[in-house]
Amino acid sequence: MARNIFEKSRTILQKASQLIENTMIRPLNRKVSTQIDSQQASSVGIHPAAFELASWQKSVLSPREAWIESLKAENSEEKRIQLLNPTVFAHYPRIDLLFKNVRWQKLYKHVSYANAPVRHEISRSLKKPWPQKGMGKARHGDRRSPIWIGGAKAHGPRGPKTYYHELSFMVRLKGLSTALSMKLAQDDLHIVENLDIDVDDPKAFEEVLDSRLWGPSVLFVDDTDFMPERISLVTDKVPHYNLMPVYGLNVYSMLKHTTLVLTVDAVKRIEERMLYHLNRTNMPNV
């Protein structure tokens, strides 16, 4: 019985999806289109709720688009559109995953060197401060006790202590997808053909990026760690411009920089590796 219900629901969703394809629904104009097409769905025997679900699935699973730009001052090249996989660049904004990744990265190298001495590390005499009996005072063995001023510390910190902890692989992976999706949604992710530039002056390069409203801090990511000579020399003199190979891309660096610039090869490499790991059958879900 459950199998029959599942097959019937799948058939209804397929009909609704086919109707959406025929009527060419645009996600940017969903209010008008949905009202008209819901009536059409009812007329052919499709429940409006099933139609709404199929419409939502189509808008979510549709590929994202971005312009392929150039870093050259005279950007006269004809622009092309780069299709982006929605699984990587349209992830639900999980702020909790971003927090876990940033906290993990900030604590990765944090080491506490606080160290309180214990009794055997105090340089004091082992002699009793006064006799055990006959003085009317509390009995003490030596002046290294924690209850004496200048004595040892009871249960104090014993550094160095590292705060490194393991973070789930899927939390790191989906954190990357969330950061990429948020950058794209906020129009802070830009795609370029390559990292070739036609200026040698850092101020001129800053003017080029400022004219496009990129920045003030920009992270350039390429598929390889052998960067072009010009952009390497220019960004070396500007502290808020940084170059990074794609294998070093991380959540903290993406959030630290205002604008993220990816090359076409870097986008392909990111999608290839992330889709492989997101669809693995031997990895737990988050």
PyRosetta script that sets phi, psi and omega in degrees:
from pyrosetta import init, pose_from_sequence

init()
pose = pose_from_sequence("MARNIFEKSRTILQKASQLIENTMIRPLNRKVSTQIDSQQASSVGIHPAAFELASWQKSVLSPREAWIESLKAENSEEKRIQLLNPTVFAHYPRIDLLFKNVRWQKLYKHVSYANAPVRHEISRSLKKPWPQKGMGKARHGDRRSPIWIGGAKAHGPRGPKTYYHELSFMVRLKGLSTALSMKLAQDDLHIVENLDIDVDDPKAFEEVLDSRLWGPSVLFVDDTDFMPERISLVTDKVPHYNLMPVYGLNVYSMLKHTTLVLTVDAVKRIEERMLYHLNRTNMPNV")
pose.set_psi(1, -43.0)
pose.set_omega(1, 178.6)
pose.set_phi(2, -63.2)
pose.set_psi(2, -36.4)
pose.set_omega(2, 179.3)
pose.set_phi(3, -65.9)
pose.set_psi(3, -38.3)
pose.set_omega(3, 178.5)
pose.set_phi(4, -64.9)
pose.set_psi(4, -40.2)
pose.set_omega(4, 178.6)
pose.set_phi(5, -64.2)
pose.set_psi(5, -42.1)
pose.set_omega(5, 179.6)
pose.set_phi(6, -63.1)
pose.set_psi(6, -44.7)
pose.set_omega(6, 179.8)
pose.set_phi(7, -63.5)
pose.set_psi(7, -38.9)
pose.set_omega(7, 179.4)
pose.set_phi(8, -66.2)
pose.set_psi(8, -41.7)
pose.set_omega(8, 178.9)
pose.set_phi(9, -64.9)
pose.set_psi(9, -40.4)
pose.set_omega(9, 179.5)
pose.set_phi(10, -65.6)
pose.set_psi(10, -36.6)
pose.set_omega(10, 178.2)
pose.set_phi(11, -65.0)
pose.set_psi(11, -40.9)
pose.set_omega(11, 179.6)
pose.set_phi(12, -64.7)
pose.set_psi(12, -42.7)
pose.set_omega(12, 179.3)
pose.set_phi(13, -65.5)
pose.set_psi(13, -35.6)
pose.set_omega(13, 177.8)
pose.set_phi(14, -66.3)
pose.set_psi(14, -39.6)
pose.set_omega(14, 176.7)
pose.set_phi(15, -63.9)
pose.set_psi(15, -42.6)
pose.set_omega(15, 179.1)
pose.set_phi(16, -64.4)
pose.set_psi(16, -40.8)
pose.set_omega(16, 178.5)
pose.set_phi(17, -64.4)
pose.set_psi(17, -38.8)
pose.set_omega(17, 177.9)
pose.set_phi(18, -65.2)
pose.set_psi(18, -38.5)
pose.set_omega(18, 177.3)
pose.set_phi(19, -65.1)
pose.set_psi(19, -37.1)
pose.set_omega(19, 178.1)
pose.set_phi(20, -64.2)
pose.set_psi(20, -42.4)
pose.set_omega(20, 178.6)
pose.set_phi(21, -61.9)
pose.set_psi(21, -38.2)
pose.set_omega(21, -177.2)
pose.set_phi(22, -72.5)
pose.set_psi(22, -33.0)
pose.set_omega(22, -176.2)
pose.set_phi(23, -94.4)
pose.set_psi(23, -4.4)
pose.set_omega(23, 174.5)
pose.set_phi(24, 56.0)
pose.set_psi(24, 62.3)
pose.set_omega(24, 178.9)
pose.set_phi(25, -71.2)
pose.set_psi(25, 137.1)
pose.set_omega(25, 175.5)
pose.set_phi(26, -106.3)
pose.set_psi(26, 124.4)
pose.set_omega(26, -179.2)
pose.set_phi(27, -61.1)
pose.set_psi(27, -27.4)
pose.set_omega(27, -178.2)
pose.set_phi(28, -73.6)
pose.set_psi(28, -14.2)
pose.set_omega(28, -178.7)
pose.set_phi(29, -129.3)
pose.set_psi(29, 50.3)
pose.set_omega(29, -170.9)
pose.set_phi(30, -73.2)
pose.set_psi(30, -30.8)
pose.set_omega(30, -175.7)
pose.set_phi(31, -62.2)
pose.set_psi(31, -49.4)
pose.set_omega(31, -179.1)
pose.set_phi(32, -71.0)
pose.set_psi(32, -47.1)
pose.set_omega(32, -175.7)
pose.set_phi(33, -65.1)
pose.set_psi(33, -40.3)
pose.set_omega(33, -177.6)
pose.set_phi(34, -65.0)
pose.set_psi(34, -39.4)
pose.set_omega(34, -179.2)
pose.set_phi(35, -63.4)
pose.set_psi(35, -44.4)
pose.set_omega(35, -178.8)
pose.set_phi(36, -68.2)
pose.set_psi(36, -47.7)
pose.set_omega(36, -174.0)
pose.set_phi(37, -73.8)
pose.set_psi(37, -25.8)
pose.set_omega(37, 174.8)
pose.set_phi(38, -64.4)
pose.set_psi(38, -37.7)
pose.set_omega(38, 176.7)
pose.set_phi(39, -66.4)
pose.set_psi(39, -40.1)
pose.set_omega(39, 177.2)
pose.set_phi(40, -65.2)
pose.set_psi(40, -37.4)
pose.set_omega(40, 178.7)
pose.set_phi(41, -64.0)
pose.set_psi(41, -41.2)
pose.set_omega(41, 178.4)
pose.set_phi(42, -64.5)
pose.set_psi(42, -36.0)
pose.set_omega(42, -177.8)
pose.set_phi(43, -67.5)
pose.set_psi(43, -26.3)
pose.set_omega(43, 179.8)
pose.set_phi(44, -100.8)
pose.set_psi(44, 9.9)
pose.set_omega(44, 174.2)
pose.set_phi(45, 91.1)
pose.set_psi(45, 16.4)
pose.set_omega(45, 178.7)
pose.set_phi(46, -101.7)
pose.set_psi(46, 129.7)
pose.set_omega(46, -179.9)
pose.set_phi(47, -66.0)
pose.set_psi(47, 138.4)
pose.set_omega(47, -179.4)
pose.set_phi(48, -57.3)
pose.set_psi(48, -34.3)
pose.set_omega(48, 179.9)
pose.set_phi(49, -65.5)
pose.set_psi(49, -40.0)
pose.set_omega(49, 177.2)
pose.set_phi(50, -66.0)
pose.set_psi(50, -36.7)
pose.set_omega(50, 177.8)
pose.set_phi(51, -65.6)
pose.set_psi(51, -41.6)
pose.set_omega(51, 179.0)
pose.set_phi(52, -62.6)
pose.set_psi(52, -41.0)
pose.set_omega(52, 179.8)
pose.set_phi(53, -64.6)
pose.set_psi(53, -43.3)
pose.set_omega(53, 179.1)
pose.set_phi(54, -66.0)
pose.set_psi(54, -37.7)
pose.set_omega(54, 178.0)
pose.set_phi(55, -64.5)
pose.set_psi(55, -40.2)
pose.set_omega(55, 179.0)
pose.set_phi(56, -65.9)
pose.set_psi(56, -42.6)
pose.set_omega(56, 179.1)
pose.set_phi(57, -61.5)
pose.set_psi(57, -39.5)
pose.set_omega(57, -179.5)
pose.set_phi(58, -65.4)
pose.set_psi(58, -42.1)
pose.set_omega(58, -179.0)
pose.set_phi(59, -68.8)
pose.set_psi(59, -33.7)
pose.set_omega(59, -179.0)
pose.set_phi(60, -75.6)
pose.set_psi(60, -41.0)
pose.set_omega(60, -174.3)
pose.set_phi(61, -86.6)
pose.set_psi(61, -3.2)
pose.set_omega(61, 178.7)
pose.set_phi(62, -71.8)
pose.set_psi(62, 142.9)
pose.set_omega(62, -178.0)
pose.set_phi(63, -66.7)
pose.set_psi(63, 146.2)
pose.set_omega(63, 176.0)
pose.set_phi(64, -83.9)
pose.set_psi(64, 158.2)
pose.set_omega(64, -177.0)
pose.set_phi(65, -126.3)
pose.set_psi(65, 145.6)
pose.set_omega(65, 177.7)
pose.set_phi(66, -148.2)
pose.set_psi(66, 147.4)
pose.set_omega(66, 178.6)
pose.set_phi(67, -76.4)
pose.set_psi(67, 141.7)
pose.set_omega(67, 171.7)
pose.set_phi(68, -93.5)
pose.set_psi(68, 113.4)
pose.set_omega(68, -173.9)
pose.set_phi(69, -106.6)
pose.set_psi(69, -172.6)
pose.set_omega(69, 179.3)
pose.set_phi(70, -132.2)
pose.set_psi(70, 150.2)
pose.set_omega(70, 178.3)
pose.set_phi(71, -89.5)
pose.set_psi(71, -1.0)
pose.set_omega(71, -178.6)
pose.set_phi(72, -75.8)
pose.set_psi(72, 151.6)
pose.set_omega(72, -177.4)
pose.set_phi(73, -62.8)
pose.set_psi(73, -42.9)
pose.set_omega(73, 177.3)
pose.set_phi(74, -93.7)
pose.set_psi(74, 90.9)
pose.set_omega(74, -176.5)
pose.set_phi(75, -87.0)
pose.set_psi(75, 68.8)
pose.set_omega(75, -177.3)
pose.set_phi(76, -95.7)
pose.set_psi(76, -1.3)
pose.set_omega(76, -179.2)
pose.set_phi(77, -71.1)
pose.set_psi(77, 148.2)
pose.set_omega(77, 178.6)
pose.set_phi(78, -70.2)
pose.set_psi(78, 128.6)
pose.set_omega(78, -177.1)
pose.set_phi(79, -78.5)
pose.set_psi(79, 147.4)
pose.set_omega(79, 175.0)
pose.set_phi(80, -121.2)
pose.set_psi(80, 165.2)
pose.set_omega(80, -179.6)
pose.set_phi(81, -105.6)
pose.set_psi(81, 131.6)
pose.set_omega(81, 177.0)
pose.set_phi(82, -103.7)
pose.set_psi(82, 124.0)
pose.set_omega(82, 176.3)
pose.set_phi(83, -83.6)
pose.set_psi(83, 132.5)
pose.set_omega(83, -177.2)
pose.set_phi(84, -114.5)
pose.set_psi(84, 136.7)
pose.set_omega(84, -178.8)
pose.set_phi(85, -67.5)
pose.set_psi(85, 126.9)
pose.set_omega(85, -177.9)
pose.set_phi(86, -67.5)
pose.set_psi(86, -22.2)
pose.set_omega(86, 178.3)
pose.set_phi(87, -66.4)
pose.set_psi(87, -31.0)
pose.set_omega(87, -178.9)
pose.set_phi(88, -96.8)
pose.set_psi(88, -41.2)
pose.set_omega(88, -172.0)
pose.set_phi(89, -107.0)
pose.set_psi(89, 9.9)
pose.set_omega(89, 176.4)
pose.set_phi(90, -138.7)
pose.set_psi(90, 42.2)
pose.set_omega(90, -179.1)
pose.set_phi(91, -77.2)
pose.set_psi(91, 148.8)
pose.set_omega(91, 176.6)
pose.set_phi(92, -60.6)
pose.set_psi(92, 135.2)
pose.set_omega(92, -175.3)
pose.set_phi(93, -70.7)
pose.set_psi(93, 90.4)
pose.set_omega(93, 177.9)
pose.set_phi(94, -88.5)
pose.set_psi(94, 95.4)
pose.set_omega(94, -179.5)
pose.set_phi(95, -66.8)
pose.set_psi(95, -30.2)
pose.set_omega(95, 179.6)
pose.set_phi(96, -65.1)
pose.set_psi(96, -34.8)
pose.set_omega(96, 177.6)
pose.set_phi(97, -69.2)
pose.set_psi(97, -37.3)
pose.set_omega(97, 176.4)
pose.set_phi(98, -63.1)
pose.set_psi(98, -42.2)
pose.set_omega(98, -180.0)
pose.set_phi(99, -63.2)
pose.set_psi(99, -43.4)
pose.set_omega(99, -179.5)
pose.set_phi(100, -64.0)
pose.set_psi(100, -40.2)
pose.set_omega(100, -179.9)
pose.set_phi(101, -68.0)
pose.set_psi(101, -43.8)
pose.set_omega(101, -179.4)
pose.set_phi(102, -65.1)
pose.set_psi(102, -43.3)
pose.set_omega(102, 179.6)
pose.set_phi(103, -63.8)
pose.set_psi(103, -40.5)
pose.set_omega(103, 179.3)
pose.set_phi(104, -63.9)
pose.set_psi(104, -41.2)
pose.set_omega(104, -179.4)
pose.set_phi(105, -71.2)
pose.set_psi(105, -36.3)
pose.set_omega(105, -179.4)
pose.set_phi(106, -71.9)
pose.set_psi(106, -29.8)
pose.set_omega(106, 178.9)
pose.set_phi(107, -89.7)
pose.set_psi(107, -1.8)
pose.set_omega(107, -174.9)
pose.set_phi(108, -61.0)
pose.set_psi(108, -42.0)
pose.set_omega(108, -178.2)
pose.set_phi(109, -107.8)
pose.set_psi(109, 6.3)
pose.set_omega(109, -176.8)
pose.set_phi(110, -77.3)
pose.set_psi(110, 123.5)
pose.set_omega(110, 178.5)
pose.set_phi(111, -129.7)
pose.set_psi(111, 128.3)
pose.set_omega(111, 177.5)
pose.set_phi(112, -92.7)
pose.set_psi(112, 123.0)
pose.set_omega(112, -179.3)
pose.set_phi(113, -101.3)
pose.set_psi(113, 12.8)
pose.set_omega(113, 177.8)
pose.set_phi(114, -63.9)
pose.set_psi(114, 130.0)
pose.set_omega(114, -176.1)
pose.set_phi(115, -145.8)
pose.set_psi(115, 117.5)
pose.set_omega(115, 177.9)
pose.set_phi(116, -102.0)
pose.set_psi(116, 134.6)
pose.set_omega(116, -177.1)
pose.set_phi(117, -71.8)
pose.set_psi(117, 145.6)
pose.set_omega(117, 174.0)
pose.set_phi(118, -97.2)
pose.set_psi(118, -177.8)
pose.set_omega(118, -169.9)
pose.set_phi(119, -60.3)
pose.set_psi(119, -42.2)
pose.set_omega(119, -174.8)
pose.set_phi(120, -74.9)
pose.set_psi(120, -8.6)
pose.set_omega(120, 179.3)
pose.set_phi(121, -96.4)
pose.set_psi(121, -3.7)
pose.set_omega(121, 179.2)
pose.set_phi(122, -86.0)
pose.set_psi(122, 130.1)
pose.set_omega(122, -178.8)
pose.set_phi(123, -89.5)
pose.set_psi(123, 85.3)
pose.set_omega(123, 177.5)
pose.set_phi(124, -142.9)
pose.set_psi(124, 164.5)
pose.set_omega(124, -179.3)
pose.set_phi(125, -68.9)
pose.set_psi(125, 146.9)
pose.set_omega(125, 177.2)
pose.set_phi(126, -87.7)
pose.set_psi(126, 2.4)
pose.set_omega(126, -177.8)
pose.set_phi(127, -72.5)
pose.set_psi(127, 144.8)
pose.set_omega(127, 175.3)
pose.set_phi(128, -64.6)
pose.set_psi(128, 136.8)
pose.set_omega(128, -179.0)
pose.set_phi(129, -65.4)
pose.set_psi(129, -29.8)
pose.set_omega(129, 175.1)
pose.set_phi(130, -156.8)
pose.set_psi(130, 168.2)
pose.set_omega(130, -178.2)
pose.set_phi(131, -60.7)
pose.set_psi(131, 158.1)
pose.set_omega(131, -178.2)
pose.set_phi(132, -65.5)
pose.set_psi(132, -39.3)
pose.set_omega(132, -175.3)
pose.set_phi(133, -128.8)
pose.set_psi(133, 162.8)
pose.set_omega(133, 173.0)
pose.set_phi(134, 88.6)
pose.set_psi(134, -3.2)
pose.set_omega(134, -178.6)
pose.set_phi(135, -103.9)
pose.set_psi(135, -13.6)
pose.set_omega(135, -177.8)
pose.set_phi(136, 74.0)
pose.set_psi(136, 15.4)
pose.set_omega(136, -179.7)
pose.set_phi(137, -112.8)
pose.set_psi(137, 167.7)
pose.set_omega(137, 176.6)
pose.set_phi(138, -67.0)
pose.set_psi(138, 146.9)
pose.set_omega(138, -177.3)
pose.set_phi(139, -82.6)
pose.set_psi(139, 139.1)
pose.set_omega(139, 178.8)
pose.set_phi(140, -139.0)
pose.set_psi(140, 148.7)
pose.set_omega(140, 178.1)
pose.set_phi(141, -90.2)
pose.set_psi(141, -44.4)
pose.set_omega(141, 177.9)
pose.set_phi(142, -160.1)
pose.set_psi(142, 175.3)
pose.set_omega(142, -176.1)
pose.set_phi(143, -89.6)
pose.set_psi(143, 8.4)
pose.set_omega(143, 177.2)
pose.set_phi(144, -88.6)
pose.set_psi(144, -1.4)
pose.set_omega(144, -178.6)
pose.set_phi(145, -63.2)
pose.set_psi(145, 148.4)
pose.set_omega(145, 179.3)
pose.set_phi(146, -62.1)
pose.set_psi(146, -18.2)
pose.set_omega(146, -178.6)
pose.set_phi(147, -84.2)
pose.set_psi(147, -4.2)
pose.set_omega(147, 176.7)
pose.set_phi(148, -95.4)
pose.set_psi(148, 146.4)
pose.set_omega(148, 174.2)
pose.set_phi(149, -66.5)
pose.set_psi(149, 129.9)
pose.set_omega(149, -175.5)
pose.set_phi(150, 82.6)
pose.set_psi(150, 5.7)
pose.set_omega(150, 179.6)
pose.set_phi(151, -85.7)
pose.set_psi(151, -166.0)
pose.set_omega(151, -178.1)
pose.set_phi(152, -73.7)
pose.set_psi(152, 172.4)
pose.set_omega(152, 178.7)
pose.set_phi(153, -111.7)
pose.set_psi(153, 123.1)
pose.set_omega(153, -179.9)
pose.set_phi(154, -82.0)
pose.set_psi(154, 126.7)
pose.set_omega(154, 177.0)
pose.set_phi(155, 58.4)
pose.set_psi(155, 36.3)
pose.set_omega(155, 178.9)
pose.set_phi(156, -83.1)
pose.set_psi(156, 174.9)
pose.set_omega(156, 179.1)
pose.set_phi(157, -67.3)
pose.set_psi(157, 140.8)
pose.set_omega(157, -179.3)
pose.set_phi(158, -125.5)
pose.set_psi(158, 74.2)
pose.set_omega(158, -179.0)
pose.set_phi(159, -78.3)
pose.set_psi(159, 174.2)
pose.set_omega(159, 1.9)
pose.set_phi(160, -75.7)
pose.set_psi(160, 144.5)
pose.set_omega(160, -178.5)
pose.set_phi(161, -128.0)
pose.set_psi(161, 126.3)
pose.set_omega(161, 178.5)
pose.set_phi(162, -91.7)
pose.set_psi(162, 145.2)
pose.set_omega(162, 178.9)
pose.set_phi(163, -105.4)
pose.set_psi(163, 14.4)
pose.set_omega(163, 179.3)
pose.set_phi(164, -67.1)
pose.set_psi(164, 139.6)
pose.set_omega(164, 175.9)
pose.set_phi(165, -143.6)
pose.set_psi(165, 153.5)
pose.set_omega(165, -179.9)
pose.set_phi(166, -76.6)
pose.set_psi(166, 141.2)
pose.set_omega(166, 176.0)
pose.set_phi(167, -118.8)
pose.set_psi(167, 137.8)
pose.set_omega(167, -177.8)
pose.set_phi(168, -55.8)
pose.set_psi(168, 140.4)
pose.set_omega(168, -179.4)
pose.set_phi(169, -60.9)
pose.set_psi(169, -39.8)
pose.set_omega(169, -179.4)
pose.set_phi(170, -70.6)
pose.set_psi(170, -30.2)
pose.set_omega(170, 175.3)
pose.set_phi(171, -66.3)
pose.set_psi(171, -41.1)
pose.set_omega(171, 177.1)
pose.set_phi(172, -66.7)
pose.set_psi(172, -41.5)
pose.set_omega(172, -177.7)
pose.set_phi(173, -66.8)
pose.set_psi(173, -47.5)
pose.set_omega(173, 180.0)
pose.set_phi(174, -73.0)
pose.set_psi(174, -23.3)
pose.set_omega(174, 172.3)
pose.set_phi(175, -65.4)
pose.set_psi(175, -40.9)
pose.set_omega(175, 175.4)
pose.set_phi(176, -61.8)
pose.set_psi(176, -44.6)
pose.set_omega(176, 179.5)
pose.set_phi(177, -63.6)
pose.set_psi(177, -39.2)
pose.set_omega(177, 178.2)
pose.set_phi(178, -65.1)
pose.set_psi(178, -43.7)
pose.set_omega(178, 179.7)
pose.set_phi(179, -64.2)
pose.set_psi(179, -42.7)
pose.set_omega(179, 178.0)
pose.set_phi(180, -63.6)
pose.set_psi(180, -41.0)
pose.set_omega(180, -179.4)
pose.set_phi(181, -66.5)
pose.set_psi(181, -39.9)
pose.set_omega(181, 179.9)
pose.set_phi(182, -69.1)
pose.set_psi(182, -38.8)
pose.set_omega(182, 176.5)
pose.set_phi(183, -62.2)
pose.set_psi(183, -41.4)
pose.set_omega(183, 179.4)
pose.set_phi(184, -68.2)
pose.set_psi(184, -41.4)
pose.set_omega(184, -179.6)
pose.set_phi(185, -65.7)
pose.set_psi(185, -31.4)
pose.set_omega(185, -179.8)
pose.set_phi(186, -89.4)
pose.set_psi(186, 6.5)
pose.set_omega(186, -179.8)
pose.set_phi(187, 61.0)
pose.set_psi(187, 34.6)
pose.set_omega(187, 176.7)
pose.set_phi(188, -111.2)
pose.set_psi(188, 9.9)
pose.set_omega(188, 175.9)
pose.set_phi(189, -115.7)
pose.set_psi(189, 123.8)
pose.set_omega(189, -178.1)
pose.set_phi(190, -127.8)
pose.set_psi(190, 147.3)
pose.set_omega(190, -177.3)
pose.set_phi(191, -116.6)
pose.set_psi(191, 132.7)
pose.set_omega(191, 178.6)
pose.set_phi(192, -123.6)
pose.set_psi(192, 158.2)
pose.set_omega(192, -179.9)
pose.set_phi(193, -66.5)
pose.set_psi(193, -44.6)
pose.set_omega(193, 177.5)
pose.set_phi(194, -158.9)
pose.set_psi(194, -178.0)
pose.set_omega(194, -177.6)
pose.set_phi(195, -100.7)
pose.set_psi(195, 24.7)
pose.set_omega(195, 177.3)
pose.set_phi(196, -77.9)
pose.set_psi(196, 132.6)
pose.set_omega(196, 178.1)
pose.set_phi(197, -125.7)
pose.set_psi(197, 163.0)
pose.set_omega(197, -177.6)
pose.set_phi(198, -116.7)
pose.set_psi(198, 19.5)
pose.set_omega(198, 177.3)
pose.set_phi(199, -125.9)
pose.set_psi(199, 152.2)
pose.set_omega(199, 178.6)
pose.set_phi(200, -114.1)
pose.set_psi(200, -9.2)
pose.set_omega(200, -177.6)
pose.set_phi(201, -95.6)
pose.set_psi(201, 128.2)
pose.set_omega(201, 179.5)
pose.set_phi(202, -59.8)
pose.set_psi(202, -37.3)
pose.set_omega(202, 179.9)
pose.set_phi(203, -66.2)
pose.set_psi(203, -38.9)
pose.set_omega(203, 178.0)
pose.set_phi(204, -64.8)
pose.set_psi(204, -38.3)
pose.set_omega(204, 178.3)
pose.set_phi(205, -67.6)
pose.set_psi(205, -38.0)
pose.set_omega(205, 176.1)
pose.set_phi(206, -63.0)
pose.set_psi(206, -38.4)
pose.set_omega(206, 178.4)
pose.set_phi(207, -64.7)
pose.set_psi(207, -37.1)
pose.set_omega(207, 178.4)
pose.set_phi(208, -62.7)
pose.set_psi(208, -45.6)
pose.set_omega(208, -179.1)
pose.set_phi(209, -71.5)
pose.set_psi(209, -35.5)
pose.set_omega(209, 178.4)
pose.set_phi(210, -65.9)
pose.set_psi(210, -35.0)
pose.set_omega(210, 178.9)
pose.set_phi(211, -65.6)
pose.set_psi(211, -23.7)
pose.set_omega(211, 177.8)
pose.set_phi(212, -97.3)
pose.set_psi(212, 3.7)
pose.set_omega(212, -179.9)
pose.set_phi(213, 62.8)
pose.set_psi(213, 37.1)
pose.set_omega(213, 174.2)
pose.set_phi(214, -97.8)
pose.set_psi(214, 130.4)
pose.set_omega(214, 175.5)
pose.set_phi(215, 116.0)
pose.set_psi(215, -163.3)
pose.set_omega(215, 13.1)
pose.set_phi(216, -71.5)
pose.set_psi(216, -26.0)
pose.set_omega(216, 178.3)
pose.set_phi(217, -102.1)
pose.set_psi(217, 135.5)
pose.set_omega(217, -175.1)
pose.set_phi(218, -131.8)
pose.set_psi(218, 136.3)
pose.set_omega(218, 175.6)
pose.set_phi(219, -113.5)
pose.set_psi(219, 119.2)
pose.set_omega(219, 179.5)
pose.set_phi(220, -100.6)
pose.set_psi(220, 128.0)
pose.set_omega(220, -176.6)
pose.set_phi(221, -124.1)
pose.set_psi(221, 128.8)
pose.set_omega(221, 178.2)
pose.set_phi(222, -125.1)
pose.set_psi(222, 166.4)
pose.set_omega(222, -178.1)
pose.set_phi(223, -71.3)
pose.set_psi(223, -22.8)
pose.set_omega(223, -177.5)
pose.set_phi(224, -122.2)
pose.set_psi(224, 162.9)
pose.set_omega(224, 176.9)
pose.set_phi(225, -95.4)
pose.set_psi(225, 6.0)
pose.set_omega(225, 172.4)
pose.set_phi(226, -96.8)
pose.set_psi(226, 92.5)
pose.set_omega(226, -175.3)
pose.set_phi(227, -82.3)
pose.set_psi(227, 155.1)
pose.set_omega(227, 174.9)
pose.set_phi(228, -59.0)
pose.set_psi(228, 148.6)
pose.set_omega(228, -173.6)
pose.set_phi(229, -64.3)
pose.set_psi(229, -42.7)
pose.set_omega(229, -174.8)
pose.set_phi(230, -63.4)
pose.set_psi(230, -50.5)
pose.set_omega(230, -177.2)
pose.set_phi(231, -69.1)
pose.set_psi(231, -27.5)
pose.set_omega(231, 176.5)
pose.set_phi(232, -67.1)
pose.set_psi(232, -43.2)
pose.set_omega(232, 179.6)
pose.set_phi(233, -69.7)
pose.set_psi(233, -37.1)
pose.set_omega(233, -177.6)
pose.set_phi(234, -71.1)
pose.set_psi(234, -48.1)
pose.set_omega(234, -177.3)
pose.set_phi(235, -71.1)
pose.set_psi(235, -20.2)
pose.set_omega(235, 178.4)
pose.set_phi(236, -65.9)
pose.set_psi(236, -24.5)
pose.set_omega(236, -178.8)
pose.set_phi(237, -96.1)
pose.set_psi(237, -4.2)
pose.set_omega(237, 179.5)
pose.set_phi(238, -117.1)
pose.set_psi(238, 110.2)
pose.set_omega(238, -172.8)
pose.set_phi(239, -66.3)
pose.set_psi(239, -23.9)
pose.set_omega(239, -177.6)
pose.set_phi(240, -96.3)
pose.set_psi(240, 11.0)
pose.set_omega(240, 170.5)
pose.set_phi(241, -113.1)
pose.set_psi(241, 125.3)
pose.set_omega(241, -175.7)
pose.set_phi(242, -133.1)
pose.set_psi(242, 144.9)
pose.set_omega(242, 176.1)
pose.set_phi(243, -106.2)
pose.set_psi(243, 143.6)
pose.set_omega(243, -178.3)
pose.set_phi(244, -150.1)
pose.set_psi(244, 134.7)
pose.set_omega(244, 172.3)
pose.set_phi(245, -72.0)
pose.set_psi(245, 159.1)
pose.set_omega(245, -172.9)
pose.set_phi(246, -66.8)
pose.set_psi(246, -28.0)
pose.set_omega(246, -179.8)
pose.set_phi(247, -72.4)
pose.set_psi(247, -11.5)
pose.set_omega(247, 177.8)
pose.set_phi(248, -101.0)
pose.set_psi(248, 3.9)
pose.set_omega(248, -177.8)
pose.set_phi(249, -63.4)
pose.set_psi(249, 132.6)
pose.set_omega(249, -177.6)
pose.set_phi(250, -145.3)
pose.set_psi(250, 164.9)
pose.set_omega(250, -175.1)
pose.set_phi(251, -65.8)
pose.set_psi(251, -44.4)
pose.set_omega(251, -175.9)
pose.set_phi(252, -62.1)
pose.set_psi(252, -41.5)
pose.set_omega(252, 179.7)
pose.set_phi(253, -67.5)
pose.set_psi(253, -37.6)
pose.set_omega(253, 178.7)
pose.set_phi(254, -66.0)
pose.set_psi(254, -40.4)
pose.set_omega(254, 179.7)
pose.set_phi(255, -75.6)
pose.set_psi(255, -27.7)
pose.set_omega(255, -179.3)
pose.set_phi(256, -69.9)
pose.set_psi(256, -32.7)
pose.set_omega(256, -179.8)
pose.set_phi(257, -97.5)
pose.set_psi(257, 143.3)
pose.set_omega(257, -178.8)
pose.set_phi(258, -69.9)
pose.set_psi(258, -43.4)
pose.set_omega(258, -175.2)
pose.set_phi(259, -119.0)
pose.set_psi(259, 139.3)
pose.set_omega(259, 177.2)
pose.set_phi(260, -115.3)
pose.set_psi(260, 123.7)
pose.set_omega(260, -179.6)
pose.set_phi(261, -115.6)
pose.set_psi(261, 120.4)
pose.set_omega(261, -179.6)
pose.set_phi(262, -114.7)
pose.set_psi(262, 142.4)
pose.set_omega(262, 171.4)
pose.set_phi(263, -81.8)
pose.set_psi(263, 164.1)
pose.set_omega(263, 179.9)
pose.set_phi(264, -61.4)
pose.set_psi(264, -41.3)
pose.set_omega(264, 179.0)
pose.set_phi(265, -65.2)
pose.set_psi(265, -35.9)
pose.set_omega(265, 178.2)
pose.set_phi(266, -66.4)
pose.set_psi(266, -39.7)
pose.set_omega(266, 178.1)
pose.set_phi(267, -61.9)
pose.set_psi(267, -45.2)
pose.set_omega(267, 179.5)
pose.set_phi(268, -62.3)
pose.set_psi(268, -40.8)
pose.set_omega(268, -179.7)
pose.set_phi(269, -67.1)
pose.set_psi(269, -41.1)
pose.set_omega(269, 178.8)
pose.set_phi(270, -62.5)
pose.set_psi(270, -47.6)
pose.set_omega(270, -179.6)
pose.set_phi(271, -63.4)
pose.set_psi(271, -41.1)
pose.set_omega(271, -178.8)
pose.set_phi(272, -61.3)
pose.set_psi(272, -48.4)
pose.set_omega(272, -176.1)
pose.set_phi(273, -73.7)
pose.set_psi(273, -40.4)
pose.set_omega(273, -176.7)
pose.set_phi(274, -72.2)
pose.set_psi(274, -39.1)
pose.set_omega(274, 177.6)
pose.set_phi(275, -65.3)
pose.set_psi(275, -35.2)
pose.set_omega(275, 177.6)
pose.set_phi(276, -62.2)
pose.set_psi(276, -47.1)
pose.set_omega(276, -176.9)
pose.set_phi(277, -76.1)
pose.set_psi(277, -33.2)
pose.set_omega(277, -179.9)
pose.set_phi(278, -69.0)
pose.set_psi(278, -23.6)
pose.set_omega(278, -177.9)
pose.set_phi(279, -106.9)
pose.set_psi(279, 12.4)
pose.set_omega(279, 176.4)
pose.set_phi(280, -69.7)
pose.set_psi(280, 144.2)
pose.set_omega(280, -179.2)
pose.set_phi(281, -90.4)
pose.set_psi(281, -10.4)
pose.set_omega(281, -177.4)
pose.set_phi(282, -105.5)
pose.set_psi(282, 18.6)
pose.set_omega(282, 177.9)
pose.set_phi(283, -114.3)
pose.set_psi(283, 137.6)
pose.set_omega(283, -179.2)
pose.set_phi(284, -72.6)
pose.set_psi(284, 156.6)
pose.set_omega(284, 177.5)
pose.set_phi(285, -84.7)
pose.set_psi(285, 159.1)
pose.set_omega(285, 178.6)
pose.set_phi(286, -96.9)
pose.dump_pdb("model.pdb")
